[in-house]
Amino acid sequence: MCLMITLLAAVITTIVWYVNAPENKLKLGTLSLMYWGAALMWTIDGFFCVAEGEPFLDLSVSDALLGLLIVICGLIAWLLILLYSDPKKVFKAFQFKS
């Protein structure tokens, strides 16, 4: 389930990034790459599960919650990167007004 959730997040962010590609002020490419990296990680994990005789996908609720947690952590990391880069110069303008 982690693989399916992160693949869905990767595809959605890639489509949104591609639509807004010329003006990539929100660094959606970074978020997209985070999710594609997570999807690659879960794919390799699935291959190792098959090699050990387990199913490729785990469809349990706990695995779905883990997938959602990974997506939320990716969003938090992206938000921190976005706040640090300050694409709209909000913090810079606030600093000079004081």
Contact map, one row per residue, 1 for C-alpha under 8 A:
11111000000000000000000000000000000000000000000000000000111100110010000000000000000000000000000000
11111100000000000000000000000000000000000100000000000000010000110111000000000000000000000000000000
11111110000000000000000000000000000001100110000000000000100000000010000000000000000000000000000000
11111111000000000000000000000000000000100000000000000000000000000000000000000000000000000000000000
11111111100000000000000000000000000000000000000000000000000000010011001000000000000000000000000000
01111111110000000000000000000000001101100000000000000000000000000010011000000000000000000000000000
00111111111000000000000000000000001100100000000000000000000000000000000000000000000000000000000000
00011111111100000000000000000000000000000000000000000000000000000000000000000000000000000000000000
00001111111110000000000000000001001000000000000000000000000000000000001000000000000000000000000000
00000111111111000000000000000001111100100000000000000000000000000000000000000000000000000000000000
00000011111111100000000000000001000000000000000000000000000000000000000000000000000000000000000000
00000001111111110000000000000000000000000000000000000000000000000000000000000000000000000000000000
00000000111111111000000000011011000000000000000000000000000000000000000000000000000000000000000000
00000000011111111100000000011001000000000000000000000000000000000000000000000000000000000000000000
00000000001111111110000000000000000000000000000000000000000000000000000000000000000000000000000000
00000000000111111111000000010000000000000000000000000000000000000000000000000000000000000000000000
00000000000011111111100100011001000000000000000000000000000000000000000000000000000000000000000000
00000000000001111111100000000000000000000000000000000000000000000000000000000000000000000000000000
00000000000000111111100000000000000000000000000000000000000000000000000000000000000000000000000000
00000000000000011111111100000000000000000000000000000000000000000000000000000000000000000000000000
00000000000000001111111100000000000000000000000000000000000000000000000000000000000000000000000000
00000000000000000001111100000000000000000000000000000000000000000000000000000000000000000000000000
00000000000000000001111110000000000000000000000000000000000000000000000000000000000000000000000000
00000000000000001001111111111000000000000000000000000000000000000000000000000000000000000000000000
00000000000000000000001111110000000000000000000000000000000000000000000000000000000000110000000000
00000000000000000000000111110000000000000000000000000000000000000000000000000000010000100000000000
00000000000000000000000111111110000000000000000000000000000000000000000000000000010000000000000000
00000000000011011000000111111111000000000000000000000000000000000000000000000000000000000000000000
00000000000011001000000100111111100000000000000000000000000000000000000000000000000000000000000000
00000000000000000000000000111111110000000000000000000000000000000000000000000100000000000000000000
00000000000010000000000000111111111000000000000000000000000000000000000001100100000000000000000000
00000000111011001000000000011111111100000000000000000000000000000000000000000000000000000000000000
00000000010000000000000000001111111110000000000000000000000000000000000000000000000000000000000000
00000000010000000000000000000111111111000000000000000000000000000000000001000000000000000000000000
00000110110000000000000000000011111111100000000000000000000000000000001001000000000000000000000000
00000110010000000000000000000001111111110000000000000000000000000000000000000000000000000000000000
00000000000000000000000000000000111111111000000000000000000000000000000000000000000000000000000000
00100100000000000000000000000000011111111100000000000000000000000000000000000000000000000000000000
00110110010000000000000000000000001111111110000000000000000000000000000000000000000000000000000000
00000000000000000000000000000000000111111111000000000000000000000000000000000000000000000000000000
00000000000000000000000000000000000011111111100000000000000000000000000000000000000000000000000000
01100000000000000000000000000000000001111111110000000000000000000000000000000000000000000000000000
00100000000000000000000000000000000000111111111000000000000000000000000000000000000000000000000000
00000000000000000000000000000000000000011111111100000000000000000000000000000000000000000000000000
00000000000000000000000000000000000000001111111110000000000000000000000000000000000000000000000000
00000000000000000000000000000000000000000111111111000011100000000000000000000000000000000000000000
00000000000000000000000000000000000000000011111111100001000000000000000000000000000000000000000000
00000000000000000000000000000000000000000001111111110000000000000000000000000000000000000000000000
00000000000000000000000000000000000000000000111111111111000000000000000000000000000000000000000000
00000000000000000000000000000000000000000000011111111111000000000000000000000000000000000000000000
00000000000000000000000000000000000000000000001111111100000000000000000000000000000000000000000000
00000000000000000000000000000000000000000000000111111100000000000000000000000000000000000000000000
00000000000000000000000000000000000000000000000011111110000000000000000000000000000000000000000000
00000000000000000000000000000000000000000000000011111111000000000000000000000000000000000000000000
00000000000000000000000000000000000000000000010011001111110000000000000000000000000000000000000000
00000000000000000000000000000000000000000000011011000111110000000000000000000000000000000000000000
10100000000000000000000000000000000000000000010000000011111000000000000000000000000000000000000000
11000000000000000000000000000000000000000000000000000011111100100000000000000000000000000000000000
10000000000000000000000000000000000000000000000000000000111110110000000000000000000000000000000000
10000000000000000000000000000000000000000000000000000000011111110000000000000000000000000000000000
00000000000000000000000000000000000000000000000000000000001111111000000000000000000000000000000000
00000000000000000000000000000000000000000000000000000000000111111100000000000000000000000000000000
11000000000000000000000000000000000000000000000000000000011111111110000000000000000000000000000000
11001000000000000000000000000000000000000000000000000000001111111111000000000000000000000000000000
00000000000000000000000000000000000000000000000000000000000011111111100000000000000000000000000000
01000000000000000000000000000000000000000000000000000000000001111111110000000000000000000000000000
11101100000000000000000000000000000000000000000000000000000000111111111000000000000000000000000000
01001000000000000000000000000000000000000000000000000000000000011111111100000000000000000000000000
00000000000000000000000000000000000000000000000000000000000000001111111110000000000000000000000000
00000100000000000000000000000000000000000000000000000000000000000111111111000000000000000000000000
00001100100000000000000000000000001000000000000000000000000000000011111111100000000000000000000000
00000000000000000000000000000000000000000000000000000000000000000001111111110000000000000000000000
00000000000000000000000000000000000000000000000000000000000000000000111111111000000000000000000000
00000000000000000000000000000010011000000000000000000000000000000000011111111100000000000000000000
00000000000000000000000000000010000000000000000000000000000000000000001111111110000000000000000000
00000000000000000000000000000000000000000000000000000000000000000000000111111111000000000000000000
00000000000000000000000000000000000000000000000000000000000000000000000011111111100000000000000000
00000000000000000000000000000110000000000000000000000000000000000000000001111111110000000000000000
00000000000000000000000000000000000000000000000000000000000000000000000000111111111000000000000000
00000000000000000000000000000000000000000000000000000000000000000000000000011111111100000000000000
00000000000000000000000000000000000000000000000000000000000000000000000000001111111110000000000000
00000000000000000000000001100000000000000000000000000000000000000000000000000111111111100000000000
00000000000000000000000000000000000000000000000000000000000000000000000000000011111111100000000000
00000000000000000000000000000000000000000000000000000000000000000000000000000001111111000000000000
00000000000000000000000000000000000000000000000000000000000000000000000000000000111111100000000000
00000000000000000000000000000000000000000000000000000000000000000000000000000000011111111111000000
00000000000000000000000011000000000000000000000000000000000000000000000000000000011011111100000000
00000000000000000000000010000000000000000000000000000000000000000000000000000000000001111100000000
00000000000000000000000000000000000000000000000000000000000000000000000000000000000001111111100000
00000000000000000000000000000000000000000000000000000000000000000000000000000000000001111111110000
00000000000000000000000000000000000000000000000000000000000000000000000000000000000001001111111000
00000000000000000000000000000000000000000000000000000000000000000000000000000000000001001111111100
00000000000000000000000000000000000000000000000000000000000000000000000000000000000000001111111110
00000000000000000000000000000000000000000000000000000000000000000000000000000000000000000111111111
00000000000000000000000000000000000000000000000000000000000000000000000000000000000000000011111111
00000000000000000000000000000000000000000000000000000000000000000000000000000000000000000001111111
00000000000000000000000000000000000000000000000000000000000000000000000000000000000000000000111111
00000000000000000000000000000000000000000000000000000000000000000000000000000000000000000000011111
